[in-house]
């Protein structure tokens, strides 16, 4: 499973660690806020509505930031924008730690979110362009596993800070601690270079990426289908992650500490990333995503009908992480192979972040529907709808396993990328 890394060139390995570390840092900064919310609510007397506004504002600004970062990356280079995004969200993370009230924290988190959005699409594109095509699925899958590391890090670090420091100061320290891993990421990226594919694309006589690029006739069909795919996957993932604890509580399951539950789920996602990465290179991107979409929905049905106890609940948590989160290991290579180099991060940034923002609305939808039909039925129905949307989009998108990225040209949207016959060495 790790042969792709052992056989990689020094440049491929250096790029991998630069993208992996950046995605782990992004995950840490995004996830830690959820663990700080109870403390902030207690200290400042925030309402749940105000707490939700802060979280939503960062998510929405991340969607905008991802699109903007994608455009800038296609114009000025992947590495330059990746370093800038880390500096941006780290700086405003420090600013957030100095906030004195709800309004100041809202502004800081909104500005911080602009940096979050750019990390995924630009990092995935850079890794996809550098790595050997036959190893692309596994390499990007393991980059995605940085999410699990950042998630687990947020749980352990924030929990430790809140346990050993006064609450009034601890939440601020949690924001400031993010500077340390940010400096490590910048250090790792100092010698990483843009891909040859990107450098060659800059010599082409084509229109530069812009806000309107996504809506041009060449790219709008694939961009919309890619957005639908992300909407389905993110909606299912958000619904499962957010409502599963409430569903277990409703069924009278005492699942142990929150920390233990989340760590088990994070470990499951780590295993899922590795398995999905391998599957996407062996079976193809579309078959892998379709199978895991069906598997994720089956897991949610199991929550509704299988008798649960603490042990089974933890097993199910592992499966949720492995399937609903782990499947995202195949999403990065798939999206990167759908678009030509000169507009890759523009279209990827739009599709991923718009899909992520719209998909998150499913959480609210479940809450509204649950008031009338019950939580278990609502979760199952929304997940069924979400994964059906994802499968629908997958059936209309081309299989891209093995495609050469420099062979993905400015074709019309209904022309599929052509996979290579022999792997490039």
N, C-alpha and C positions, 0 to 999 in steps of 0.2 A: 504493500500500500504506500510505502514511503520511497519506492524506487524512483519516482519522478523527482524527488528532492535530491537524492544521492547522485543522480545522473545530470542534475542541473548545472548550468554554468555559474561562475561566481556572480555574474550580473543578475541572473534569474534568482539566485538565493538572496542577494542583497535587496532586490526589489520585493521579494516575498516578505521579508522581515519588516521592511518599511511599510508595506500595506497592511500586514497583520497587526503590527503595533499601533498603527493609526486607527484601525477599526476597533481594536480593543479599547483604546483610549476614548473613542467616540461613544462606545457602548457604556463604558464606566461613567462618563459625564452625564449621559442621558438617563441611565438607570438609577443613579444615586439619588436623584431628586425625589423619586417616589418614596424612598426610605426616610427622607428628611421632612416630608409633608406632615406627618403626625406631630413632629416637634414644632414646626412652624405654626401649625394650627393652634397648638397649645400656648406658644409664646405670644403670638400676635393676635390670637383670637380670630383667625381666618374662618370664614364659612367654607363649607365644602364646595360651594359654587365658586368662590374666589380661588381656592386651591385648584379647582378644575380649569379655571381660566388661565392660570399660570402654565399648567401643563399643556393645555391646548395651544396656547400662543407659541410655545417653543416648537410644537409639532408643525403648526401651520407655517411659521417662519422657516423651519427646516425645509419644507417643500419649496418655498420660494428660493431659499439659499441654494438648494441642490440644483435647481434649474439655472440659476445665475452662474454658479460655479462650473456647471457643465459647459455653458457658453464660453466662459473665460478660459476653461481648460482647452477647448477646441481651438481657441485663438492664440493662447500664450504658452501652452504646455501643461502637461499633467503634474510634474513634480513641483513646479513653481506654485501652482494653485493648491496642491496638497499641503505644502508647508504653510501657505497663507491661511488655509482653513483651520489648521491646528493652532496657529498663533491667534487667530480671531476668537475661536470659542474658548480657548484658555484664558485670554485676556478678559473677556466678558464674564467668565466663570469667577475670576478674581473679583471683578466689579460686583458680581452678585453677592459675594461674601461680605461686602461692605454695605449692603442695602439696609435701610433703616425702617422701611415700611413696605406695604403691599405694592404700592405703585412703583417704587424703585426696583423692587425685585422683578416685577412684571416686565419692565422695560429691559432690564439686564438679561433675563432669560429669553425674551423675544429676540434680542440682538445675538445672544449666544446661539440660538437655534439656527440662525443664518449660516453659521459655520458647520453645525452638525450635518446639515443636508448635503454639503458638498463632498464629504469624505467618502461615502460609499461609491457613488457612480464614478468619480475620478480615480479612486484607488483600484476599483475593479477593472476599469479600462486600461490603466497602466499595466497591471499584472497580466491581463489578457493579451496585450500587445507584445509583452516581453517574453512570456513563457512559450516553450515548445507547444505547438497546437495539439499534439497527441496527449499532452499532460494538462491541458488547460482546465478541464473540469475538476481534477483533483487539486491542482494548485489553488484555484479560486475557492474551492470548497474549504480548504484549510485556512485560507485568508478569512473566510466567513466565520470560521470557528473562533476567531478573535473576539467575536460577540460574546461567546460563553465565558471567556476569560475576563472580559470587562464586567460582565454581569455578576459573576462570582466575586470579583474584586470589589465591586460596589457594595455587595452584601456584607462582606467581611470587614472592609475598611470602615464603612459608615457605621456598621453595628459596633465596631470597636471604639470608634471616636465618640459615639453617643454614650457608650458605657463608661468611658474613663474621663470624660470632660464635662463640665457644666453645660446644660442644654443651651443657655444663652450664647455660649461661645462655640460649642461643638459643631453646630450646623454651618457656621462660618468657616471653621477649620476644614470641614469636609470639602467645601468649594476650593479653598486655597491649596489643599493637598494635591489637587489635579495638576498643579504646575510641575510637580516632580516627574510624573510619567510623560508630560508634554515635552519637557526638555530632553528626555530619553528618545522620544519619537523624532524630534528635530535632529538630534545627534545621529540617529540611524539613517535619516534621509539625506544627510549632508552630501553624500557622494553618489546618490541615485540619479540616473540620467533618464531623459525621455526616450521612448522607444524609437527604433528606426522607422517603424510604420508611421508614427506621428511626424517625424522629421520629413519623410518623403511626402506625406499629405500636404505639408505646408508649401511644397513646391508646385502643387497642382494648381491649374488655373480654374478654380472653382469659387463660388460665393462663400464668404466667411460665415461661420455660425452666428445666428442672431436669435432674437425672441421669436421671430416668425418662422424659423427653420422647421420646427416641429409640425407646423400647420401647412407646409408646402405639399404639393401633390406627390412629391417623391417619397415623403416620409410619414404623412399623416395616418395612412392606414395601419402601418406597422406600429406607429407610436400609440395609436388608440388601442389596438389589440394588446400591446405590451402593458398599457395602463390597466386594461381590464384584468389581465393576468395578475398584476400586482394587487389590484383591488381585491380580487378573490382570495389570494393567499394571505394578504395582510388582514382582511376582515376575519377570516377563519382563525388566524393566529391570535389576533387581539381578543376576540370573543372567548376563546379557550383560556388564554392566560388571565384575563381580567375576571371572568365569571366562574372559573373552575373552583377557586376557594369558597366562594359563596354557595356554589352548588353542593360541595362536599359538606359544608356546615348545615345546609338545609336538610341534608340526608342524615345528619347526626354523626358525621365522621369527625373524630378528633385526630387530625393528621400530624400532630406534633408541632414543633416550633416552626414559625414562618421561615427562619433561616435554613433549617434542615430541608424543608419542602422545596424552597427555591434552589438550594444547592443541588438537590437530586434532579430537579428539572434542568438546571444548567448543565449538569453532567450528561443527562440524556441528550441535550442539544449538541454537546460536543461529540458524542458518539454518532448522533444523527448526521452532523456535518461530514464526518469522515466517511460514513457509509454512503451518503448521498453523493459525495464527490466521486467515489469509486464507481457507483452505479451510473452516474451521468456520462462518464467516459466509456463505460462498457456497453450500456444499453441505449444511450442517447438522452438528450435533454428532455424531450417531450414525454417519452414513456416513463421516465423517472418521476417527473413532476405529476403526471396523471396518477400513477400508482400511489404516490405519497399523499396526494389530495384525498383519494379514496380511503387510505389508511387513517388519515387524520380524522375524517368524519366518523369512521367506525369507532375510534377511540372515544369520541364525544358521546356516541350512542351507548357505549359501554358504561360511561359515567351515569347514564340515566337508568340503566336496567340491571347492571351487574351489582350484586350485593357487595358493599364496600366495608373494609375495615382499614385500620391504619397502614398495614402492610400492603394491601392491594392498592390503597390510595397512593402510596409512594411509587409503586410499580407503574400505576397509571400516569403519575407525574413524569416518570422517566420516559414513558412512551409519548406523552405530549411533547416533551422536549425533543425527542428523537425524530418525531414525524412532523408536527406542526411548525417547529422552528428549524429542525435539521434540513427540511426540504429547501430552504433558502440557499443552500450550498450550490444547487443547480441553477438558481435564478441568475446569478452573476454572469457565468459563462454564456448562458442562453441570451440574455439581453445584449451583452457585448458583441455577440456574433450576428446580431440582427441589423446593425447599422454600420455604415462606412466610417473610416477613421476620422475624417474631417468634421463629422457631426456626431460622433459616437457618444461623447459625454453629454452633449446638449440633449439628445433624444433620450438617453438613458436617465439623465437627471430628471427630466420631465416625467417620464413614464413611472419611474420608481417612486418619486416623492409625491406626485399627484395621486398615484395609486395608494400610497401609504396614508395620505391624509383622508381620502375618501373612505378607504377601508376602515379607518379608525372610527368612523361614524356608526359602524355596526354595533359598537359597544353600547352606545346610547339607544339604538334600536332594540337591542335585547332587553334593556331595562324597561322600556316602554311596553314592549310586548309581554314581558313577564308579569306585569301587573294584571293582565287579563287571562293569560293562558298558562302561567307558571314558568318558572325559570328553566327547568330541564327541557321542556318542550320548546321554549324560545331559543335556547342555545343550540339545540339540535336542528331546528328549522333554519336559523341564520347560518350555521355552518354548512348545511346542505346547500343553501342558496349561494353562499360564498364560493365553495369549492366547485359548484356547477358553473359559475361564471368563469372560474379559472380554467376548468377543463374545456369550456366553450372556446375561450381564447386560444388555448393550446392547440385545439383541433384546426384552427384557422391559420396558425403561424407555422412557418417551415421548420423542419428539423435542421439543426445547425452543427451537429457533432462533427468535428474534424475540419470545419471550414477554415481557410486561411483568411485572416483578418484583412490582409492587404489585397485580397481578391473580392472583398465585399465592396462593391462600387456603387455609384449613384444610380442604381436601377430603380425602376418604378416599384411601388410598394408590393405589387402582386408578383414580382419576380423573386424567387427564393434564392438565398445564398447557396452557392455550389460547394459542397464539401470536397476536399482534396482527395485524390486517389491514393497518394502516398504521403505519409507523415513527413513533415519537414524536420530535418535534423539540425 
